[in-house]
Amino acid sequence: MIWKLLLRHRGAAFLMLLSAVSCLAVGKPTMVAPESGTQVMLLIGDNISPYYRLDVDSATYVKVSGPGELRLVVRFSLPAGASSEGSWKMEVSEGAKQLTLVDKTTAVSEQTWQDSPFRPCELFKFSLNVPDGDHRYRIGLSSPIKSFAGIRYLFSSDAAREAKSAVYPIEMLEATSVEFKEKTIDFFLADSIRPVTVRVIGPTSLRVVTRLAYSGVMKGPQKYSTVIAMDSEAVSREALVTAKSPSTYFTNHKEWSVGESKTVHIDVPVGTHEVSVRLGSSSAPALAVRFTIPKEDIGK
């Protein structure tokens, strides 16, 4: 992830260059059906997410045409009454060549399978780079637990690449990510003292998405404000109200709950500007922030 590069390379020249260049991101992935395996439905709040079942000590095959990326979203399952976590292995191979071997232990989640007493574990995701041409990958599952995994096979073709609209920070309290509807989205944390700051080349419209971090003692709807400044001058103080977002999690702060997303837009004039966002009036421990700009404004 780009934010990991930001954390490793703190030089100002690198940050200016990184914030100015155009990045590429794989387009919206398509769910691929394997050659075998019935569908199972994961219940996430009021939503239903389809997976394909793969039993322990069995295998299936997936066909894709590269170049692109094949992403596997895996939910290992535990029998009712079993322990709170399960160990499993997944091997991906093509012909006689092993491409990857995943060896994991995952804890049981709060989600449920529709019409099944088995309990899904927390999701685990991994990806394969698919080279040019047609490919048939074998996916095998093993575990000492006689159970199954639900798997989503998501393929993104390189032909669907498009300019990425995310803007990454030059200053922040901490990097995080939010797990929402089977997606993991990068966010960046601010508090009432230290903001999240990005460098933006205008003219453009900067979209600011915020999610309040609920501490364990915070209940019900919460009022909070975002203090937004451009080039160290205040431009906006937005008063917002949020509630807890069901089935949404901070990946590295399990002690917090996640508020519903709230969005504001900031007009950025011609030139290079630094825009910062921090948490205003609130007892919350942090504010998660994400920035985007219109795709056509990237690389001006």
Secondary structure by P-SEA (a helix, b strand, c coil): caaaaaaacccaaaaaaaacbbbbbbcbbbbbbccbbbbbbbbcccbbbbbbbbcccccbbbbbbccbbbbbbbbbbbcccccccccbbbbbbcccccccccccccccccccccccccccccbbbbbbbccccbbbbbbbbbccccbbbbbbbbbbbccccccccbbbbcccccccccccccbbbbbbbbcccbbbbbbbcccbbbbbbbbbbbcccccccccbbbbbbccccccbbbbbccccccccccccccccccccbbbbbbbbcccbbbbbbbbccccccbbbbbbbcccccccc
